[in-house]
Amino acid sequence: MFKADDYRLKIKALEETLGEAKYALDIDAISEKLKELKAEQEKPEVWQDLERSAKIGREISSIEGKIASYMKGRKALDDANEIIDLIEETEEEDLVPELDRMMTDAEKDIEEMRIRALLRGKYDGNNALMSLHAGAGGTEACDWTQMLYRMYWRCGEKSGYKVTEIDRLAGDGAGLKSVDFKVEGENAYGYLKAEIGVHRLVRISPFDANKRRQTSFASVEVMPEVDDDGEVEIRDEDIRIDVYRSSGAGGQKVNKTETAIRITHFPTGIVVTCQNERSQFQNKDKALEILRSRLLAQKKAEQQNAINAGRQAQVGTGDRSEKIRTYNFPQDRCTDHRIGLTVHNLDKIMDGGLDQVLDALVLHEQAEKLGQLQE
């Protein structure tokens, strides 16, 4: 027997969540801002300035995405209410499976919007620059680094992000010693920033004839891509730029001319390389962009360390030396040690199905921030 009241209670709960997300995203205010940005974009002095026009375009796209997300959730609940009324009037319970599907979709869409509303940090909306580095262990660690790279690439694709490789260093026998890449899209950094740290693999080694269990490690760095707004200063006298021949894929022209760039930042010792672009100038611009982001990440880490110095209890600092997650293939489980979350079906996770883990980390971060405010 169809129980309309049960469905209406579920809808009421979802409407409350939707309302909270609407308030957090400030839909009414950003709708007005969208009108102002579109008007500004039409000004000749704006569309003639490519950099300024592109920046406004990205902001417009971000706001439109938030509004569309809210409207999608609102429509899903309105449609569900109409189906409930129709079933009550006609007693056509054949429509119940369709109603159940609509409710499931609405719950998913509204939860995604709620997560989106939580990503309100200064750089959360930015693109993400990621670097993976093989730990000790030779071929095993390099193979693990390549597996992680594929996982993040697939995760980016499934989330509608654009993933672009910047630089790579192949392993001696297989896999990758290191790889740098960019994940472009709204909230890319906000979703991926918690991935920083050491990732541990436990599996039966495919490189060992005796099929022994092997433990491998790889470190992950995540930085926001930042505009040159003066927050981070890079002085010419603080850097050395070396030009060399690209060793990676890219065609005959790339490999026969000196297009690859290496930038060394003397005050910090940070070294950045880029060889993926086809020209020396493009690689230089990209390398400087990465250096700026790494310097910003270092600055943020120093500020956070100063804040944490006075706290006796900490839950996961995300430092590179800290093991944050274990991928255990013999037991088919993935455990995030910071939040005590264990999920199964590793094949799905390694194919980019990280939503459950990433969402849980966003919620955990929000809870941590609320706890600090209460302190």
C-alpha positions as CSV (number, residue, x, y, z in Angstrom):
1,M,0.0,0.0,0.0
2,F,1.3,3.4,-1.0
3,K,2.2,5.6,2.0
4,A,2.3,9.2,0.8
5,D,3.1,10.6,4.2
6,D,6.4,8.6,4.4
7,Y,7.5,10.2,1.1
8,R,6.4,13.6,2.1
9,L,8.5,13.3,5.3
10,K,11.6,12.4,3.2
11,I,10.9,15.4,0.9
12,K,10.6,17.7,3.9
13,A,14.0,16.6,5.2
14,L,15.5,17.1,1.7
15,E,13.9,20.6,1.5
16,E,15.6,21.5,4.8
17,T,19.0,20.4,3.5
18,L,18.3,22.2,0.2
19,G,17.4,25.4,2.1
20,E,20.6,25.2,4.2
21,A,22.7,24.8,1.0
22,K,20.8,27.7,-0.6
23,Y,21.7,29.9,2.4
24,A,25.3,28.8,2.4
25,L,25.8,29.5,-1.3
26,D,23.8,32.7,-1.0
27,I,21.9,32.0,-4.2
28,D,19.9,35.3,-4.1
29,A,23.1,37.4,-3.8
30,I,25.1,35.5,-6.4
31,S,22.2,35.7,-8.8
32,E,22.4,39.5,-8.7
33,K,26.2,39.3,-9.0
34,L,25.8,37.2,-12.1
35,K,23.8,39.9,-13.8
36,E,26.5,42.5,-12.9
37,L,29.3,40.2,-14.2
38,K,27.4,39.6,-17.5
39,A,26.9,43.3,-18.0
40,E,30.6,44.0,-17.3
41,Q,31.6,41.3,-19.7
42,E,29.8,43.1,-22.5
43,K,31.9,46.3,-22.0
44,P,34.5,46.8,-24.9
45,E,37.4,47.4,-22.5
46,V,36.7,44.1,-20.9
47,W,36.3,41.8,-23.9
48,Q,39.3,43.4,-25.4
49,D,41.4,42.4,-22.3
50,L,41.7,38.7,-22.8
51,E,43.0,38.0,-19.3
52,R,40.3,40.0,-17.6
53,S,37.6,38.6,-19.8
54,A,38.7,35.0,-19.1
55,K,38.7,35.7,-15.4
56,I,35.1,37.1,-15.5
57,G,34.1,34.2,-17.7
58,R,35.4,31.7,-15.1
59,E,33.5,33.5,-12.3
60,I,30.3,33.5,-14.4
61,S,30.6,29.8,-15.1
62,S,31.1,29.1,-11.4
63,I,28.0,31.1,-10.3
64,E,25.9,29.6,-13.1
65,G,27.0,26.1,-11.9
66,K,25.9,26.8,-8.4
67,I,22.5,28.3,-9.4
68,A,21.9,25.4,-11.8
69,S,22.7,22.9,-9.1
70,Y,20.2,24.5,-6.7
71,M,17.5,24.7,-9.4
72,K,18.0,21.1,-10.3
73,G,17.4,20.1,-6.7
74,R,14.4,22.3,-6.4
75,K,12.8,20.9,-9.5
76,A,13.5,17.3,-8.4
77,L,11.5,17.9,-5.2
78,D,8.7,19.7,-7.0
79,D,8.4,16.8,-9.5
80,A,8.4,14.3,-6.7
81,N,5.5,16.1,-4.9
82,E,3.5,16.1,-8.2
83,I,4.0,12.4,-8.6
84,I,2.8,11.8,-5.0
85,D,-0.3,13.8,-5.7
86,L,-0.9,12.0,-8.9
87,I,-0.6,8.6,-7.3
88,E,-3.0,9.6,-4.5
89,E,-5.6,10.9,-7.0
90,T,-5.4,8.0,-9.5
91,E,-4.3,5.2,-7.2
92,E,-1.9,4.2,-10.0
93,E,0.8,2.5,-7.9
94,D,2.7,1.5,-11.0
95,L,4.2,5.0,-10.7
96,V,5.9,4.2,-7.3
97,P,9.1,2.8,-8.9
98,E,9.4,6.0,-10.9
99,L,8.9,8.0,-7.7
100,D,11.5,6.0,-5.9
101,R,14.0,6.7,-8.7
102,M,13.2,10.4,-8.6
103,M,13.7,10.4,-4.8
104,T,17.1,8.6,-5.1
105,D,18.3,11.1,-7.8
106,A,17.0,14.1,-5.7
107,E,18.9,12.8,-2.6
108,K,22.1,12.4,-4.6
109,D,21.8,15.9,-6.3
110,I,21.0,17.7,-3.0
111,E,23.9,15.9,-1.2
112,E,26.3,17.0,-3.9
113,M,25.0,20.6,-3.6
114,R,25.5,20.4,0.2
115,I,29.1,19.3,-0.3
116,R,29.6,22.1,-2.8
117,A,28.3,24.6,-0.3
118,L,30.9,23.5,2.2
119,L,33.8,24.3,-0.2
120,R,34.1,27.9,0.6
121,G,37.8,28.3,1.5
122,K,39.9,31.0,-0.1
123,Y,41.3,28.7,-2.8
124,D,38.7,25.8,-2.7
125,G,37.2,27.0,-6.0
126,N,40.6,27.0,-7.8
127,N,42.1,24.4,-10.2
128,A,44.5,21.9,-8.5
129,L,48.1,21.3,-9.2
130,M,49.1,17.8,-8.2
131,S,52.5,16.0,-7.9
132,L,53.1,12.3,-7.2
133,H,56.4,11.0,-6.1
134,A,57.5,7.3,-5.7
135,G,58.8,6.4,-2.3
136,A,61.5,3.9,-1.5
137,G,61.0,0.5,-3.1
138,G,62.2,0.9,-6.7
139,T,60.0,-0.6,-9.4
140,E,57.2,-1.4,-6.9
141,A,56.9,2.2,-5.8
142,C,57.1,3.5,-9.3
143,D,54.3,1.2,-10.4
144,W,52.2,2.3,-7.4
145,T,52.8,5.9,-8.4
146,Q,51.5,5.2,-11.9
147,M,48.4,3.5,-10.4
148,L,47.7,6.5,-8.3
149,Y,48.1,8.8,-11.3
150,R,45.6,6.8,-13.3
151,M,43.2,6.8,-10.3
152,Y,43.3,10.6,-10.1
153,W,43.0,11.0,-13.8
154,R,39.9,8.8,-13.9
155,C,38.5,10.6,-10.9
156,G,38.9,13.9,-12.6
157,E,37.2,12.6,-15.8
158,K,34.2,11.3,-13.8
159,S,33.9,14.6,-12.0
160,G,33.8,16.6,-15.3
161,Y,37.3,18.0,-14.8
162,K,40.0,18.5,-17.3
163,V,43.3,16.7,-16.4
164,T,46.5,17.9,-18.1
165,E,49.9,16.3,-17.6
166,I,52.7,18.9,-17.0
167,D,55.8,16.8,-16.5
168,R,56.8,13.2,-15.8
169,L,59.9,11.1,-14.9
170,A,59.6,7.5,-15.9
171,G,60.8,4.7,-13.6
172,D,63.8,2.6,-14.4
173,G,61.9,-0.6,-15.0
174,A,58.2,0.4,-15.0
175,G,55.9,3.0,-13.7
176,L,56.7,6.6,-12.8
177,K,59.2,8.1,-10.4
178,S,57.2,11.3,-10.4
179,V,54.5,13.1,-12.3
180,D,53.0,16.6,-12.2
181,F,49.6,17.4,-13.6
182,K,46.8,19.9,-13.4
183,V,43.1,19.3,-12.6
184,E,40.9,22.1,-14.0
185,G,37.3,22.7,-12.9
186,E,35.2,24.3,-10.2
187,N,36.3,23.3,-6.7
188,A,39.0,21.0,-8.0
189,Y,41.4,22.1,-5.2
190,G,38.7,22.0,-2.6
191,Y,37.9,18.4,-3.4
192,L,41.4,17.2,-3.8
193,K,43.4,19.1,-1.2
194,A,42.9,16.4,1.5
195,E,44.9,14.0,-0.7
196,I,48.2,15.5,0.3
197,G,50.3,13.0,2.2
198,V,51.7,9.5,1.9
199,H,49.6,6.8,0.3
200,R,50.4,3.1,1.2
201,L,49.8,0.1,-1.0
202,V,49.7,-3.5,0.2
203,R,49.4,-6.2,-2.4
204,I,50.9,-9.4,-3.8
205,S,53.7,-8.2,-5.9
206,P,53.3,-8.8,-9.7
207,F,57.1,-8.3,-10.0
208,D,58.0,-11.1,-7.5
209,A,58.1,-14.7,-8.9
210,N,57.4,-16.0,-5.3
211,K,54.2,-13.9,-5.1
212,R,55.1,-12.4,-1.8
213,R,53.2,-9.5,-0.2
214,Q,54.8,-6.1,-0.8
215,T,54.2,-2.7,0.8
216,S,54.9,0.4,-1.3
217,F,54.6,4.1,-0.7
218,A,54.0,7.2,-2.8
219,S,53.6,10.8,-1.7
220,V,51.0,13.2,-3.1
221,E,51.3,17.0,-3.2
222,V,48.2,19.2,-3.9
223,M,48.4,22.9,-4.5
224,P,45.9,25.5,-5.7
225,E,46.5,27.2,-9.0
226,V,46.8,30.9,-8.2
227,D,46.7,34.1,-10.2
228,D,49.6,36.4,-10.1
229,D,47.9,38.8,-7.6
230,G,51.0,39.8,-5.7
231,E,50.4,37.5,-2.8
232,V,53.5,35.5,-3.7
233,E,56.6,37.4,-5.0
234,I,59.1,35.7,-7.2
235,R,62.2,37.9,-7.7
236,D,64.4,37.4,-10.8
237,E,67.5,37.2,-8.6
238,D,66.0,34.4,-6.5
239,I,65.6,31.9,-9.4
240,R,67.7,30.2,-12.0
241,I,66.1,29.1,-15.3
242,D,67.7,26.2,-17.2
243,V,66.7,25.1,-20.6
244,Y,67.1,21.5,-21.8
245,R,65.9,19.0,-24.4
246,S,62.6,17.3,-23.6
247,S,62.8,13.6,-22.9
248,G,59.1,12.8,-23.0
249,A,56.5,12.2,-25.7
250,G,55.6,15.2,-27.8
251,G,56.7,14.7,-31.4
252,Q,60.0,15.1,-33.2
253,K,60.1,18.9,-32.9
254,V,59.7,18.9,-29.1
255,N,62.4,16.2,-28.6
256,K,64.9,17.8,-31.0
257,T,64.9,21.3,-29.6
258,E,65.5,22.7,-26.2
259,T,61.9,23.4,-25.0
260,A,61.9,21.9,-21.5
261,I,62.3,24.3,-18.6
262,R,63.8,23.8,-15.1
263,I,63.4,26.6,-12.5
264,T,65.3,26.6,-9.2
265,H,64.1,28.8,-6.4
266,F,67.2,29.6,-4.2
267,P,65.5,30.7,-1.0
268,T,63.4,27.6,-0.6
269,G,65.3,25.0,-2.7
270,I,62.1,24.3,-4.7
271,V,62.8,22.9,-8.2
272,V,60.1,22.9,-10.9
273,T,60.3,21.3,-14.3
274,C,57.9,21.5,-17.3
275,Q,58.3,19.9,-20.7
276,N,54.8,19.1,-21.8
277,E,54.2,22.3,-23.8
278,R,55.5,22.7,-27.4
279,S,57.4,25.9,-26.9
280,Q,60.0,27.1,-24.4
281,F,58.0,30.1,-23.5
282,Q,54.8,28.1,-22.7
283,N,56.9,25.7,-20.5
284,K,58.4,28.7,-18.7
285,D,55.0,30.3,-18.0
286,K,53.7,26.9,-16.8
287,A,56.7,26.3,-14.6
288,L,56.4,29.8,-13.0
289,E,52.8,29.1,-12.4
290,I,53.6,25.9,-10.6
291,L,56.4,27.6,-8.6
292,R,54.0,30.3,-7.5
293,S,51.5,27.7,-6.3
294,R,54.2,25.7,-4.4
295,L,55.4,28.9,-2.7
296,L,51.8,29.7,-1.7
297,A,51.3,26.2,-0.4
298,Q,54.5,26.5,1.7
299,K,53.3,29.8,3.0
300,K,50.0,28.3,4.0
301,A,51.7,25.4,5.7
302,E,53.9,27.7,7.7
303,Q,50.8,29.7,8.8
304,Q,48.9,26.5,9.7
305,N,51.9,25.1,11.7
306,A,51.9,28.3,13.7
307,I,48.2,27.9,14.5
308,N,48.6,24.3,15.4
309,A,51.6,24.9,17.6
310,G,49.3,25.9,20.4
311,R,47.0,23.0,20.1
312,Q,47.7,19.8,22.0
313,A,45.5,17.5,19.9
314,Q,45.6,17.3,16.1
315,V,43.8,15.0,13.7
316,G,45.9,14.5,10.6
317,T,48.1,17.4,9.5
318,G,48.4,16.2,5.9
319,D,52.2,16.5,6.1
320,R,54.0,14.6,3.4
321,S,55.7,12.4,6.0
322,E,52.4,11.2,7.3
323,K,50.7,8.0,6.1
324,I,47.1,9.1,5.4
325,R,45.6,6.1,3.5
326,T,46.2,2.4,3.0
327,Y,45.0,0.5,-0.1
328,N,45.0,-3.2,0.9
329,F,44.4,-5.4,-2.2
330,P,44.5,-8.8,-0.4
331,Q,41.6,-7.6,1.9
332,D,39.9,-5.5,-0.8
333,R,39.7,-2.4,1.4
334,C,40.8,1.2,1.4
335,T,41.3,2.9,4.8
336,D,41.7,6.6,5.4
337,H,43.6,6.8,8.8
338,R,42.7,10.4,9.5
339,I,38.9,9.8,9.7
340,G,38.8,6.1,10.3
341,L,36.9,5.5,7.1
342,T,37.1,2.1,5.5
343,V,35.5,1.3,2.1
344,H,35.7,-1.8,0.0
345,N,35.7,-2.5,-3.7
346,L,39.2,-1.3,-4.5
347,D,38.8,-1.9,-8.2
348,K,36.2,0.8,-8.2
349,I,38.3,3.2,-6.2
350,M,41.4,2.7,-8.4
351,D,39.1,3.4,-11.4
352,G,38.5,6.9,-10.0
353,G,35.5,6.1,-7.7
354,L,36.7,8.3,-4.9
355,D,33.5,10.2,-4.2
356,Q,32.7,8.5,-0.9
357,V,36.1,9.2,0.4
358,L,36.5,12.8,-0.8
359,D,33.0,13.7,0.4
360,A,33.7,12.3,3.8
361,L,36.9,14.3,4.0
362,V,35.1,17.5,3.1
363,L,32.5,16.9,5.8
364,H,35.3,16.0,8.3
365,E,37.1,19.3,7.6
366,Q,33.9,21.2,8.1
367,A,33.3,19.5,11.5
368,E,36.9,20.3,12.5
369,K,36.4,24.0,11.7
370,L,33.2,24.1,13.7
371,G,35.0,22.4,16.6
372,Q,37.8,25.0,16.5
373,L,35.3,27.8,16.6
374,Q,33.6,26.3,19.6
375,E,37.0,26.1,21.4
